[in-house]
Amino acid sequence: MIKKLLGDTFIKNNIIFFIGSLIAAFLNYLYHPIMVRMMSVKEFGEVETIISITYLMGIFLMICGTVAINIVSNHLHASSTKYIQLLAQLFKLVLPIVLLYAMGIVIFSPILMHFLHFDSILPFLPLALILSVDVVSTFYNAYLRGAERFFVVSIANIISSGGRVIFGIILVYAGLQVFGAIGALAVANLVSLLYVMHKTRGLFHLAFDEKAIYTAEICNEISYSVLIFFSLGYITFLYASDVLFIKYYFDPETAGLYSGIVTIARIIFFATGSVAGVLMPTIKIRAQKRENRTILKKALCITILISIGILGAFTLFPSWIVSVMLGERYVALAHLLPLAGVYAFSVSLVNVVYTYYIALRDRRLIYISLIGLVMTLSSILLYHHSAQAVIGGYIFGTSVTGVLLLMFKICNCCDACDKFR
């Protein structure tokens, strides 16, 4: 039985990527309890707010990475090496946009400071460096994932996660506090990028002198990015924007406590993130529908099995888990952990199904994303009297999305829906 499972490429890749992601997730979460103990509740809330911003501002690079993964996996599937030229051209188109984006973060940091009730613009400045490093690493990681080299990707993630812990301790201990904690992310990502560039030497490299040409194939990929923007943008909004709403609507102390609770809850999302990571390059447009759907079912089963165990622990021992991971100061909101766990679980399921349809380039996700976003925002804007109400808004949004995806699945068998693709 075990030999049969290990003979399944999808299962084997999931095991490799899951183990790597588990180690990386442990180091990622080690970063949070360490920062909790080195900072005040208010400062920790600011760190988590900035991290949420990194997720949201990374949507553009996530789009580029997903397009790049799809290019590599489909070209390799067809035994073509044209993806190297395509990635180089795409990179040249993306680079100036990201550099302008980074400059914009610096220029508008005073506005962000006032809007999110920060005392200084310094915590926002490392975001420019993070973007500048990530634009390069996005394409190298896309190559590795598209080529299904998940062991190297896992090691790179572990280096990044471990680096943020080490550099975070050093910089915060040096007295840099929030600025140091965020600056550690930039330094760790740079070290990870250097490792990836070393491991791909002789196999893949970005030609910085390649001309940015709008070929028909590049234009087709840019068109595909519209689908990714609405779909992955919506998923990112679901798992990253809650901290920003809490920071805006509530006092700094509450925002800091909530940031700690939701950080634990996100263990579910990041523990199952490897499943979607393996799913993206595994689903092939040219493959048979039955083959792709079988892979999707495996991905959903793995996600549910991982999530249920963690969610059960959150439900049975919320106060103990919060106390061990964050300290006694955060136990005041420990009762939110099971609800936040349900929220993270629902987003994880939606993420897997979205990844499947993104890989198939199905544009109907755009309509589902817009409806889900409107429903989620409406609920939060109308009902935000408590942290429970805000979490409830996200659960409501993911539930609506789930119902729409189910209807989408049923309609998938209907030829009348094909005109919306």
N, C-alpha and C positions, 0 to 999 in steps of 0.2 A: 504493500500500500504506500509506504513512505517512498520507495523507489519510483513508483508510478507518479506520485506527486512531484518529486524532484525532476522527473523527466518532462513535466509540463513546463514549457519555457516561461509562460506567464506567471505560474506559481513560483518557479525558481527565481525569476527577477524580482517578484514581490518579496520573497524571503530575504534576498540580498539587500534590496532597497529598504525593506522594513527594519531589518537589524541596524543598518546604517542610520536610518531616520530615527530609530529608537534611541540610539546613542547620542545623535545630534539633538534630539528633543530633550533628553536628560540634561545635556550640557546647557541647552537653551533655558530650561527651567531652573537649572542651578544658578544661572545668572540672576534670575528674579529674586529668589530668597536671599541671595548674597547682597544684592542691591537694597532689598528691604531692610536688612540689618545694618547697612552702612549709611542709610538715609532716613530722613523724617518721612512721615506718611505723605505730606504735601509734595516733597521732592520726588518720591517714588511715583506719585500720581502724574507728575510732570514727565518723568521718564517714559511711563506707559503711554501717555498721550502722544509724545514724539514718536514712539515706536508705531503707534497706530497710524500716524501721519506717513511714516515710511511705507507702510502697507498700501495706503491709498495713493501716494505719489508714485508707487512702483507699478501701478496699473499699466502705464504706457509700456514699461519695460517687460511686464508680464505678457502684454499683447505681442511685442516683438519676439519674445522667447518662445511663445506658443506657435507663432507663425514659423519661426526658425526650426523648431522641433518637427513640425508637420512637413516642412520642406525636406529636412534630412531623412526622416523615416520613410517618406514616400519615394524619394529618389533612390535611397539604398534598397528599398523593396523592389525597385525596377532596375537595380544594378547600374545606376547612373551616378557619376561624380559631379554633375553639374551644380549640386547644392553648394559646393565650395564657392563658386563664382557668385551664385545668388545670395548667399549669406554676406559675402563681402560687399556687394552692391547695396543690400538692405542696410548693412551697418553704416555705410557712408551716408545714406539718407537719414538714418536715425540719429547719428552722432551730433550734428548741429542743433537738432531739436532738444536733445537731452541737455546739452551745454547751456542753451538758453533757459531751459527749465530750471537748471541748477542756479543760474544767475537770478532768476525770478524769485526763487526761495529766499535768497539773501536779501534782495531788494524789498520784498514784501514781509520780511520777518517781523518788523515793528507792528504791522497790522495783525499778524497771527498772535503776537505776544499779547496785545490788548484783547483780542477776541476770545482767547482761551485763558485769560487771566494769569499770565506768566509775569514774573518780575523782571525778566531780562530777555534780550534777543539771542544771547549766547547759545542756549540749547538748540536753536534752529540752524545755526551755522554749519555743524557737521553734516547736515542733510545734503548740502551741495557736493561734498566729497563722496558721500555714500552713492549718490546718483552717478557721479563721474566714474567711479570704480565699477558700479553695477552694470553700466551700459556695455562695458567690455566683457565682463564675466557672463552676462546674459547669453551672448552668442557662443562662448566656449562651452557653457553648460548645456546649451541647446544642442550643440553637436554631440556631446557625450550622451545625452538622454535620447536623442534621435537615433544614435548608433547603438543604443541599449547597453552602454558601458556604465551600468549602475553602481558597480563597485567603486570606480573612480569618483563618480558623483557623490556617493556616500562619504568617502574619505574627505572630499572637498567640503561637504556640509559639516562634518565633524570638526575640521580645522576651523571653519568659520564660527561654529558654536563654541568650541573650546577657546578660541581666540577672544571672543567677546567677554568670556568669564575672566580670563587672565588679564587682558588689557583693562577691563572694567575695574577690577580690584586695584590695579596699579594706579590708574588715573583718578579714581574716586579717592583712594587713600592719599593721593598727592594733593587733595583739596579741590579738585575740579568739579566734584559733585555731579549735577545733571549733565553739564557739558562733557565731562569726562566719561560718564556712562554711555552717552550717545556717540562720542568720539571713538570709543572702543569698538563700536559696530563697524565704523569705517575702516579702522586699522585691521580688524579681523577679516573683513571682506577682501581687503587688499592682499593679505597673506594667502587666503584661499585661492584668489585669482592667480597668484604666482605659481601655486602648486598645479592648478589646472593647466596653465600654459606650459608648464614643464612636462606634464603627462601627455599632452597632445602634440608635443614637438615632433615634427616629421610626418604627422598625420593630418593636422589641420592648423591653420593659422589665419588670422584676419589680415587681409592685404590692405593696409591703410592707404596705399596709393591707387587702389581700385576706383574707377570712376563710378559715380552714382548715376546710373542710366535707368530711365523709366522704360524698361522693356515690357512686352505684353505679359510675360510671366510675373515680373515684379508688380505690375499694376494689378494682376489677379490676386497676388498675395496681399497687397494693400487693401483690396476690396474685402478679402477674407478677414483682415484685421478689424473691420467694422463689426463683424459678428463677435469677435473676441472681446472687443471693447465693451459691448453691451452685456455679454455673458459673464466673462471673468471680472469685469468691472463691478457687476452686480454681486457676484460671489464675494469679492473683496470688501465691498460695502457691508455685506451681511456680517462678516466676521471681524471687521476692523473699526467700524464707525461708532459702535456703542460707547466706547470710552470717550469719544469726542462729545457725544450728546450728554453724557453724564457730567463731563468736565464743564460743559456750557450751562447746564440747567441746575447743577448742585454746587454746594460749597467745596473748597479744595480738600477738606478732610474726608468728606463722603466720596469724592471722586477718587482719592487715593486708596481708600478702603475697597471700593468697587473694582478698581484696577487690579488689585491683588486677587480678588475672588475670580474675576473673569480670566485672569492669567492662568489660574489652575484649571478652569473649565475648558480653556482652549487646548489642553492636553489632548482632548478627544479629537479635535480638528487636526492638530499637527501629527498625532499618532497615526491617523488614517490618511494623512496627506500623501504618504508614499504610494498608496493604492492608486490614487488619481495620477500620480507622477509616472507610474508604470503603465497605466491605462492609455495615456495620450499617445505614446509612440507605438503601442501594440495594436490599436485599432487602425485598420487600413481601409481607405476608400475603395480600393479595388477588391477587397476580400468579400466573401459571401456574407449575406446578412446573418445567417444562422451562426457563422463563426464569430462574428463581432458581438452578437447578442449573448452568446455563451460566455464570452470574456466579460461582458458587462455584468452578467449574473454572478460570476465568480467575484468580481470586484465589490458588488453590493454585499455579498455574503461575508467577505473578509471584513468590510467596513462595519457591518452590524456586529459581528463577533467581537471585534476589538472594542467597539464603543460600548456595548452592553456591560461588559465587565467593569470598565472604568466608571460608567454612569451608576452602576450598582454600588460601587465603593463611595461615590459622591453622596448617594442617597442615604446609605447606612452610617457613614462616619464623617459627616461634613465638618463638624467642629474640630475633630482630631486631625483631619487632613489639613485644614487651614492653619491650625496651631503649629503643626510640624513643618509645613512648607513656608509659612509667612510669619509666624509668631502670634502671641496672644493678642496683640493690638488689632488684628484683623478678624478675630473670632466674632466680633459684633455683627458682621454681615455674613457669617458662615451659613445662615439659613438660606441664602441665595444660591449656594453652590449647586444643589440638585436642579433648580430651575435653569441656572446658567449652563449646566451640563446638558439638559434637554435642548437648549438653544444651540449649543455647539454640535450636538449629535445631528440635529435637523439640517444644519448647514453642511455637515460632512456628507450626508446622503445626497443633498442637492448638488454638491460639488462633484461627486462621482458621476451622476447622471449627466450633468452639464458637460463634464470632460468628454464623455462618450459622444455626445452630439456635436461638440466643438470639433472633435477629431474627424467627424463625418461632414463637417462644414455645413451643417443644417441651419439655415438662417431663421427658421421659425423660433429659435431661442431668443431672438431680439424682442419679439412681441411678448413672450413670457417674462423676460427680464424687466421690460418697461412696466408691465402690469404689477409684477411683484414689487418693484421699487416704489411705485405709487402707493400701493397698499401698505407697505412697511412704513414709509414716511408719514402717510396720513395717520396711521395708528400712533406713531411716536409723537407727532406734533399735537395730536388731540389728547393723548393720555401719557403724560410724563410727570405725574405727581409723585411718583416713587420710582426707585430703581427696578422694583418688580414690574411696574407698568411698562418701563422701557424694554426690559427683556421680553415681556409679553408681546410687545409690538413686533419684535424680531421673530418670535415664534409664530405669530400670526402671519407675517410676511412669508416665512419659509413654508408654512402650511398651505397658503394660497399657491405658492410656486409648485409645491408637490402635487396639488390637485391638478394644476394646469399641465404639469409634466405627465401625469397619468392620462389626462385627456389627450395629450400630445401623442402618447404611446398608442392609445386606441386608434387615434386618427392616422397614425403612421401606416396603418394597413389600408388606408383609403386613398385611392389615386387622386381624389379631389383635392387633397392637401398638398400635392406635389407642386402646385403653382405657387405656393408660398415659400418654397425652398430657395 
